[in-house]
Amino acid sequence: MLEKCATRGAKRQAARRKTFIIREGGSGTRGTMERLFAQSGFTPVDTIEISSNETIEQAVMAGMGISFLSLHTMGLEIDTGRIIVLNVRGTHLIRQWNIVHRKDKRLSAAAAGFKAFLLQDGAALIRRAVGRQSTTLRPPGPE
């Protein structure tokens, strides 16, 4: 969870009083957030729905509320202290990244090289960018 200014270790009651800036219905982030909230019995009192990670980041930095977003989208904002990550128990979630392409389309040399690069080096790049050791990239299913 993200907030412009706060102390680490946010409490559930304090979070209930905050406006939650959430992704639109149908987004993977929104679905993950809703499952987490349902499992923990948490219901935000006030929400604002926005369909763009960048716009959500801007709203958080403007002090409009807190949000639930992937760390992969906010390296610079966290590094510069414009957004902080709240240490809320149970919110360290791991999501699987997949590399996909059309089965019936032959990849160009550039696309095939990019796919190979992602499979070989992508997880390490993401780990360095967000400081997580659990990032994995998975190739598409059988071709």
N, C-alpha and C positions, 0 to 999 in steps of 0.2 A: 504494500500500500504506500501511497505517496502523499506527501504534504509539503507545503512551502516551508513552514517553520513549525517545529515541534520538538519535543524531547523524545528520545527513543524509548520504546517500551510502552506504547499507547495502550490504554485500558479500553475494554469493550464499551463501558458506559460513556466514556469520552467520545468514542467513535460514533456512537448512536446520535450524539448531538451535532455531528458534523454533516454537512451536505456532501453526498457522494456523487461524484461526477463519473458517470458510467458509460460504457460503450452501448451501441444500439443493439436491440434484440436480434439474435441470430449470429452475432459475432462470437468467435471462440473464446475471447477474453470474457465477454459477458456471461457465457454459459459456465465457464470455470468459476467465475465469481459467484454466480447464483448457486451452483452446487456447494461451494465452500460455505456460503452464508446459510444455506438450508441445513447443512450438516452441523453447523455450530449454533443454530437457532438464532441467528443474527438477522435483524431487519432494519435497514437504514430508515430514518424518519423522513429525510428529504433527499431527493435525487434530481440530477440534471442529466439528460441523455444527450451524448455527443457522438458522432460517427467517425471521428478522426483522432488517432493517438496524439498527433501534434497539437490539435486544438484542445484536447484534454490537458496536455502538459501546460499549455499557455494558461488555461483556466486555473489550474492548480497554482502556478507561479503568480497569478493575479490574486490569489487568496480566496478564490470562490469555493473551495472545498478540498476534499481528499479524493483519491482515486485508487483503483486496482488495475495496474497495467503490468505488462511484461518488462523486466529489466532490460531486455534486448533493445527496447526503444528509447532508452533514456540515458545513455552513458555520459554525454556532455553535461546535461542538467544536474546529474548527481555529482560528477567530478567538480563542477564549479560551485556546488552548494546551493543552487537555485531550487532544487527539489531534494528532499531527503526521503530515505526509505524508512518507514516505520517498522519496528521489530514487533510484529503481531504474531503470537504463537499460532502455528497451524497454517500460515500463509506462504511458507516456502514450498511452492509447487513446482514440479518438473513436468514440462510438456515436451512431447516428442516432436522433433522436426523431421519432415520428410522431403525428399527430393523427388519431384514428379515430372513426367513429361508424357506426351501422347505416345501410346504404344505403336500406333501405325505410322508414325513419322520418324524418319531417320534424322538423328541429330547432326547438325553441322559440326565441322571440326572445332569451331569455337565453343559451341554448346557442349560438345562431348568433353572438351578440355576443362570447361567450367564445372561440369558435373564431377569429373575426376578430382579437380581441385577441392571442391566442396567435400567430397567423400574422404579425401586424404587430410585436408587441413582445416576444413570449416569448423569443426567442433572446437579445435584448439583456439582458433581466432575468436569465436564467440566467448569461450571461457576467459580469454585475456581481456576481452572488451567489457565483460560484466562481472568478472571475478567469481565465477561459479565453476565448480569442478564436475558438475553432473550433466553438462550438456552433451548430447549425442546427436549425430545426424545418421539417418538411416536411408539406404538406397531404396528405390522403388521395388515393388514386388517383382516376381518373375516376369521376364519379358517374353 
